[in-house]
Each structure stands twice: as C-alpha cells, then as structure tokens.
Amino acid sequence: MMPERAPSKHWSKVELLHETVKNPNIHIRGTHSYYSAAWTGSFEESVVRYHYGDAYSLKTWEPLWPIDQLYIGDYVCIGAEAIILMGGNHTHRTDWFSLYPFPEVILDAYIGKGDTILGDGAWIGMRAMIMPGVTIGEGAVVASGAIVTRDVAPYVIVAGSPAVPIRQRFPADVVKRLLELDIYKWHEAKFDALKSFIAANDIEALVVASDEYDQKQGTTA
C-alpha cells in the first residue's frame, strides 16, 4: 500500500486559526480568522515566534516570568510569511553596556513587552512583522513588508519600516460610528443577515439596517 501524501498547499487554501492553534497563550476569538499558509508551515510554526506554550517549550522548561499573551479577534486576515514576534528581544537590555543575555543576570535583564492584540477585522499583509506588545486596531491594515513597532489605530493603514500611518480608511466620523456599532461582536445571525451592508461603504445604510434588525428581533445587538 502506498503511503498517504500530505495535503498539498495552494494559495487559495487558508488555515482557520480556531481549528489549529494549540498554544494556551494564544487566544482566538470567533471562527473566521485565518492564515494564508500556502508557502510556509502552520501559523504556530511560522508566524508566531519565540512564544512559550508550544509543545516543545511546555515539556522542556518552566518560565521564569509571566508570559505575554497573543489575542486575535474575529475576521482577522493574516498574509503568508507574516511574523508576530512575541519574544526573543526581551533579555537584550539596550540600557546596559552589554546586550548579551548572560544566564547569571537573566531575571534582571528580562523586560516584558505586554500582550499583543490583533483587533477584529484587521488585515496583516504578506511578510509584515508585528513587534511584541503592539495592538492592531479593529479594521486596521498592515501593508506587506511593514515592521510595526507601535500601536495602530482602528481603520488606519500603515506601511514602511518602521510602519507609519499612510491614510485612514474612512473619515473620522464614520470610524466613530463603526466602532459604536461594534459589528464584530454582533450575533452570527445578525452579522450574516446584514453582510451586504457590511461588505459595502454606506454607513447610513448600515446604521439603519442595524436598527431595523434590532427592532424586528426585539434586541439591541
């Protein structure tokens, strides 16, 4: 009998994160966020770097400090070969004469960066790098190849190294109303029912549709 071949990869196939992520320090909200893994290993193998909680680290050592967490919202799109750097630079003290992480002073050298958060509906472009402790806001876009060292506001597009804002996706008043609507926290039924308004850019129509749906259902969300 011929051995079974591993499933072939293709750019049109994606990895749904809620189905594959095992690290207890990675938290996936919802069931729609994905990684475009056609040219690399899995999300945990290729994208998340230096993060305690994978199968090897759990079996090999106990951490000496609190572990920064990775939170990923719903409907997040992560392009191929992106990197989310969770550790690796926490013990290189730039305020010390030597950057080397000497074992004798490793506890003093360690400086946590805080949790990393990818907000609902964010899009991380191919080969972008997210540095530790960064928050990517709802609906934000990180351009391909960007290196993000600071928080990104909701519905803003950033690019470059280091990444800087290049434009806001919508006017400030529209962004405010979108955040107030909190569309990514809607029940699945409401989100699906109003998908034609969400996959569009008429904020007035979306607000009216949301209000009408709530009135029919007798709900506020």
C-alpha positions as CSV (number, residue, x, y, z in Angstrom):
1,M,0.0,0.0,0.0
2,M,1.3,3.4,-1.0
3,P,1.8,5.9,1.9
4,E,-0.7,8.7,2.1
5,R,0.6,12.0,0.8
6,A,0.4,15.1,2.9
7,P,-2.3,17.5,1.8
8,S,-1.0,19.8,-0.9
9,K,-0.8,23.5,-0.2
10,H,-2.2,26.2,-2.5
11,W,-2.6,29.9,-2.3
12,S,-6.4,29.6,-2.4
13,K,-6.4,27.5,0.8
14,V,-6.2,29.1,4.2
15,E,-5.7,27.8,7.8
16,L,-8.5,28.7,10.1
17,L,-6.8,29.6,13.3
18,H,-9.5,28.3,15.7
19,E,-9.1,24.8,14.2
20,T,-5.3,24.6,14.5
21,V,-3.9,26.8,17.3
22,K,-2.9,24.7,20.4
23,N,-0.7,27.1,22.4
24,P,-2.6,28.1,25.6
25,N,-1.1,31.5,25.4
26,I,-2.7,32.3,22.0
27,H,-6.4,33.3,22.2
28,I,-8.6,33.2,19.1
29,R,-11.9,34.9,19.2
30,G,-14.5,33.5,16.8
31,T,-14.2,31.1,13.9
32,H,-13.3,33.2,10.9
33,S,-9.7,34.4,11.4
34,Y,-7.2,32.8,9.0
35,Y,-3.6,32.5,8.0
36,S,-2.7,32.2,4.3
37,A,-0.2,29.4,4.8
38,A,0.4,28.3,1.2
39,W,4.2,28.8,1.2
40,T,5.1,28.1,4.8
41,G,4.4,25.9,7.8
42,S,1.4,26.4,10.0
43,F,0.5,29.6,11.8
44,E,2.2,28.4,15.1
45,E,5.2,27.0,13.2
46,S,5.9,30.0,11.0
47,V,4.2,33.2,12.2
48,V,4.3,33.2,16.0
49,R,7.9,33.5,17.1
50,Y,9.6,32.9,20.5
51,H,6.3,32.3,22.3
52,Y,6.2,30.0,25.3
53,G,3.4,27.4,25.2
54,D,4.2,25.3,22.1
55,A,4.6,21.5,22.5
56,Y,8.4,21.7,23.0
57,S,8.6,24.5,25.5
58,L,5.8,23.2,27.6
59,K,7.7,19.9,28.0
60,T,11.2,21.4,28.4
61,W,11.1,24.2,30.9
62,E,9.1,26.4,33.3
63,P,9.0,30.1,32.5
64,L,10.7,32.4,35.0
65,W,8.4,35.3,34.3
66,P,4.8,36.0,33.3
67,I,4.1,35.1,29.6
68,D,2.9,37.8,27.3
69,Q,-0.4,36.7,25.7
70,L,-1.4,36.9,22.0
71,Y,-5.1,37.8,21.4
72,I,-6.5,37.6,17.9
73,G,-10.0,38.9,17.1
74,D,-12.6,37.5,14.7
75,Y,-12.4,38.0,10.9
76,V,-8.6,38.7,11.0
77,C,-6.7,38.0,7.8
78,I,-3.0,37.2,8.1
79,G,-0.9,37.1,4.9
80,A,1.7,34.5,4.0
81,E,5.1,34.7,5.8
82,A,4.0,37.4,8.3
83,I,5.7,37.3,11.7
84,I,4.3,38.1,15.1
85,L,7.3,38.4,17.3
86,M,6.3,37.5,20.9
87,G,9.8,37.2,22.4
88,G,13.4,37.0,21.5
89,N,14.3,40.6,22.4
90,H,13.1,40.7,26.0
91,T,16.5,40.0,27.5
92,H,18.7,42.3,25.4
93,R,19.0,45.4,27.6
94,T,19.8,48.4,25.5
95,D,20.3,50.5,28.7
96,W,23.2,48.1,29.7
97,F,26.7,48.2,28.3
98,S,26.4,44.7,27.0
99,L,23.3,43.5,25.1
100,Y,24.2,39.8,25.7
101,P,21.6,37.8,27.7
102,F,24.0,36.4,30.4
103,P,22.4,33.5,32.3
104,E,23.6,34.9,35.6
105,V,21.5,38.0,35.2
106,I,18.7,36.8,33.0
107,L,16.0,37.7,35.5
108,D,17.2,41.3,35.8
109,A,17.7,41.5,32.0
110,Y,14.1,40.4,31.2
111,I,11.6,43.2,30.4
112,G,8.2,42.1,29.3
113,K,6.6,43.9,26.4
114,G,2.9,43.3,27.2
115,D,0.3,41.4,25.3
116,T,0.0,41.6,21.6
117,I,-3.5,42.2,20.2
118,L,-4.8,41.9,16.6
119,G,-8.2,43.5,16.6
120,D,-11.3,42.2,14.8
121,G,-11.3,42.6,11.1
122,A,-7.6,43.6,10.8
123,W,-5.6,42.6,7.8
124,I,-1.9,41.8,8.2
125,G,-0.1,41.8,4.8
126,M,2.4,39.3,3.5
127,R,5.8,39.4,5.2
128,A,4.8,42.1,7.7
129,M,6.3,41.9,11.2
130,I,4.4,42.8,14.3
131,M,6.7,43.6,17.2
132,P,5.9,42.5,20.8
133,G,3.3,44.3,22.8
134,V,1.7,46.0,19.8
135,T,-2.1,46.5,19.4
136,I,-3.5,46.5,15.9
137,G,-6.9,48.2,16.0
138,E,-10.2,47.0,14.5
139,G,-10.2,47.1,10.8
140,A,-6.6,48.3,10.5
141,V,-4.4,47.3,7.6
142,V,-0.7,46.5,7.9
143,A,0.9,46.7,4.5
144,S,3.1,43.9,3.1
145,G,6.7,44.1,4.5
146,A,5.8,46.7,7.2
147,I,7.5,46.5,10.6
148,V,5.0,47.6,13.2
149,T,6.7,48.9,16.4
150,R,3.7,51.0,17.7
151,D,0.0,50.6,18.2
152,V,-2.1,51.0,15.1
153,A,-5.4,52.9,15.4
154,P,-8.7,51.3,14.2
155,Y,-9.3,51.6,10.4
156,V,-5.9,53.0,9.7
157,I,-3.5,51.7,7.0
158,V,0.2,51.6,8.0
159,A,3.3,50.9,5.9
160,G,7.0,51.0,6.0
161,S,9.9,50.3,8.4
162,P,9.1,51.4,11.0
163,A,5.4,51.4,10.0
164,V,3.7,54.8,9.9
165,P,0.1,55.7,9.1
166,I,-0.4,56.5,5.4
167,R,-4.1,57.1,5.5
168,Q,-7.3,56.4,7.4
169,R,-9.7,54.1,5.6
170,F,-12.8,56.2,6.4
171,P,-13.5,59.7,7.7
172,A,-13.2,60.0,11.5
173,D,-17.0,60.3,12.0
174,V,-17.5,57.1,10.0
175,V,-14.9,55.3,12.1
176,K,-16.5,56.5,15.3
177,R,-19.9,55.1,14.2
178,L,-18.4,51.8,13.1
179,L,-16.8,51.4,16.5
180,E,-20.0,52.3,18.2
181,L,-21.9,49.7,16.1
182,D,-19.3,47.0,17.2
183,I,-20.2,44.9,14.2
184,Y,-17.7,42.1,15.0
185,K,-19.4,41.5,18.3
186,W,-22.8,41.0,16.7
187,H,-24.5,37.6,17.0
188,E,-23.7,35.5,14.0
189,A,-27.3,35.7,12.7
190,K,-27.3,39.5,12.7
191,F,-23.9,39.6,11.1
192,D,-24.9,37.2,8.3
193,A,-28.3,39.0,7.8
194,L,-26.6,42.4,7.3
195,K,-23.5,41.1,5.4
196,S,-24.5,43.0,2.3
197,F,-24.3,46.3,4.2
198,I,-21.1,45.3,6.0
199,A,-19.4,44.5,2.6
200,A,-20.1,48.0,1.4
201,N,-19.3,51.6,2.5
202,D,-22.6,53.3,3.2
203,I,-22.5,54.0,6.9
204,E,-26.0,55.4,7.0
205,A,-27.5,52.3,5.3
206,L,-25.6,50.1,7.8
207,V,-26.9,52.0,10.8
208,V,-30.5,52.0,9.5
209,A,-30.3,48.2,8.7
210,S,-28.9,47.5,12.2
211,D,-31.6,49.5,13.9
212,E,-34.3,47.8,11.8
213,Y,-32.9,44.4,12.5
214,D,-32.8,45.0,16.2
215,Q,-36.4,46.3,16.2
216,K,-37.6,43.2,14.4
217,Q,-35.7,41.0,16.8
218,G,-36.5,43.0,19.9
219,T,-32.8,43.2,20.7
220,T,-30.1,45.8,20.9
221,A,-27.2,43.7,19.4
